[in-house]
Amino acid sequence: MGCCDGGGHRRTALLFLAAAVAACVAAAAAQEPNTDAYFVSGFFSKLGRPAPSSSGASGVCSWPGVSCDGEGRVVAFSAAGMGLAGAIPEDTVGKLARLQALDLSGNRLTALPNDLWELGASLRALNLSGNAIRGALPNNVGNFALLQVLDVSHNAFTGALPQALGSIAGLQVLNASHNQFQGQVPSAVVFGCGNLVAMDLSGNALDGDLPDLSPLRSLAYLNLSGNRLGGSVVGAFQEQLRVIDLCNNRFSGLNFSSGYAGSALVYLDLSGNELLGEFNIAGRFRNLRHVNLAHNQLSNANLLVSMGEISELEYVNLSSTGLHGQIPPQFSSRLVGLKVLDLSRNNISGVVPDMSSLRLRVLDLSVNNLTGEIPVELVKKLASMDRFNFSYNNLTVCASELSPEAFAAAFAKSRNDCPIAVNPDSIKKSRGKRKGMKLALAVVLSLFFSVLGLLCLAVACRRRRKRCDTLPVVKQVSFKEEPAVSGPFAFQADSTTWVADVKVATSVPVVIFEKPLLSFTFADLLAATSNFDRGTLLAEGRFGPVYRGFLPGGIQVAVKVLVHGSVMEDQDAARELERLGRIKHPNLVPLTGYCLAGDQRIAIYEYMENGNLHNLLHDLPLGVQMTEDWSRDTWEDNVDGVATEIITPEGTATWMFRHKIALGAARALAFLHHGCIPQIVHRDVKASSIYFDCAMEPRLSDFGLSMIAGTSIDNDLLHHSPGYTPPEFSISENAMATAKSDVYSFGVVLFELVTGKKPLGDEYPDQKEASLVNWARAMVKANLGSSIIDPKIRDTGLERQMEEALRIAYLCTAELPSKRPAMQQIVGLLKDIEPKVAEQH
């Protein structure tokens, strides 16, 4: 027994010794230079993290996130979501000679190592998504000849997508979404990456036209949403594609190639573009399940009929597309899988068909011209839906199971047609109550005549008081202090007095287009603007005062009170405001809602954070507000007491930024003139009507208000602002504002952008001219345009582009309206001289 025990101890000691030796060997291997273990260990240590501990003789191959081949060489490495921060260190992962898959996603890495491109002989999948990597994606990416998956999404890459991507012939997945890439979709990718299956370039700043994607015969998933791409969408519609997302761009062409059937397409999103005309889907898209065309200007009445033939549809959003016609009854019989239907903010007429047989979760038919009674079976189905809205139609409905609040939110402007229920018990008890009724009636009558006498006495006292007053006084009613006081509510701005003839503030609704389920009232407007206090007054424009306010829920708005008289009835004014609310364009200040307070029309706009063009061009200090200025020109933000500029990366005092403003304003006017039916003439294009949103995108304000705010004899509203008025208005008193008069005013703005001069009252060197137009036109005609370029931008771009912009302004300000180009032509001319990053000095 003793000998056996001794042998057992020896064997245990030998096993322990062997394990220790193996551990030492593994540890030594990890420290040995130029090994995979050394490079992986160095990756963690250089980023301030300890390397994983080894377990057994396998060493690095047993570490989490590491996979090896049969020879113990690292072929896959993942350090995703580990909170790593800083630049990817040199001489680490870039030295793993057999690495096939690298995943560093979900960290805070900021830069790529120079030796990363040495992995070209082996790397097949690279995932760098969800980091903070900045700068350009170098052409060295083309070294990855075997790469199949490239994901650099959700970083801060800038510049153009490298053409070298086209040399990766085997690339199947390309995801560069949510960066700051600029320029066009690389043609080299289209022609070189024939095996591409999925391409996601969404959320960048890509521009130009969409190339023909027909060479990408394997492409099934395409997402180019959230860019600035324009032109026609025809190049995207390839037969094999299953997903197409082009939303929130500037596409305008809708044509399909001949023979295109779209039989493979299951997801289509073209919302938020500038698409015009007819969207012909007859005989196409038989397998489509998701379609979103919202916020475009489509014209065909048969779209709903054609849509009803696509039996696989589950999601349909045609909101704000200008649809007319009726909802076809086959929606119920054919679209059996439909879950979401949004036809809001259109011109759809007729009755609401019975869609109770559908499995709808969302139904929005608000803001249309629907009439008649909502089918009872459909009303019963509403309780099982997540969201529904029938507001602002001419409908009748009995929805007795809904609370008054829910009914008001989902059936605004609808008639409640529920019968009044009779309680049988009340009939039996009525005889016993007659004596009490007589006594109650006597008491009520006595009180009524007492109150009537007091009212007569109050009126007499008020008249006597009026005679004693030497000057009329407008009292500003404080809704917060006296919530029980009835109207009318009177308010006084700096130079304007206006009255909202409202008896009870909570009885007047405020319509917010994008949030129809929120029930705001005039009382909320009073609270949002501190009872329209002068402290919230932003400006007093030609249409009336503008106030800044915060509606419940933190919704920041600009509230414009249209104080001028109008001959429009409330119903017509509401319909016109609804129409203006449906007009959406990336370069228009959106009308988000309205309120009809007695005879007063109140327009509610999205608040523009960064001031207007007039203040920007002419260096007005903070707090100096010009006509129609809605903001406080917030060009600075105070962080820990230090003011920092919040401007676009290229800066505001550059030719690129000035051109961006001109092109954005031109696109907005072209849309109003050529994309809206009926055409909208702005009537007051000027520098102070062009605002900047939070992203410093130019947006044109105050379109379409003249009809609502003024009458046909109100010349101040029909004519343009001083300095922007076309010559035909000084020749004839009967001149009317037209699209060509808008063109003239735009030409003045373009002169301002290039010269930096004000339209009137500025110094115009070497000339005795009294206006910018006369001076600038004379200089351009004499081939001296280069001498009048604003010194602030002269050295920030190509001078020939600025001179060409002056010539475009010269064309716009021609004396004869017939000689001025259309806004669509002006957009084309400006795009021809669009500066590129590489052209800037």
Secondary structure, 3 states (H helix, E strand, C coil): CHHHHHHHHHHHHHHHHHHHHHHHHHHHHHHCCCCHHHHHHHHHHHCCCCCCCCCCCCHHHHCCCEEECCCCCEEEEECCCCCCEECCCCCCHHHCCCCCEEECCCCEECCCCHHHHHHHHCCCEEECCCCCCEEECCHHHHHCCCCCEEECCCCEEEEECCHHHHHCCCCCEEECCCCEEEECCCHHHHHHCCCCCEEECCCCEEEEECCCCCCCCCCCEEECCCCEEEEECHHHCCCCCCEEECCCCEEEECCCCCCCCCCCCCEEECCCCCCEECCCCCCCCCCCCEEECCCCEECCCCHHHHHCCCCCCCEEECCCCCCEEECCCHHHHHCCCCCEEECCCCEEEECCCCCCCCCCCEEECCCCEEEEECCHHHHHHHHHCCEEECCCCEEEECCCCCCHHHHHHHCCCCEECCCCCCCHHHHHHHHHHHHHHHHHHHHHHHHHHHHHHHHHHHHHHHHHHHHHCCCCCCCCCCCCCCCCCCCCEEEECCCCEEEECCCCHHHCEEEECCCCCCCEEHHHHHHHCCCCCHHHEEEECCCCEEEEEEECCCEEEEEEEECCCCCCCHHHHHHHHHHHHHCCCCCECCEEEEEEECCEEEEEEECCCCCEHHHHHCCCCCCCCCCCCCCCCCCEEEECCEEEECCCCCCCCCHHHHHHHHHHHHHHHHHHHHCCCCCCCCCCCCHHHEEECCCCCEEECCCCCHHHHCCCCCHHHHCCCCCCCCCHHHHCCCCCCCHHHHHHHHHHHHHHHHHCCCCECCCCCCCCCCEHHHHHHHHHHCCCHHHHCCCCCHHHCCHHHHHHHHHHHHHHCCCCHHHCCCHHHHHHHHHHCCCCHHHCC
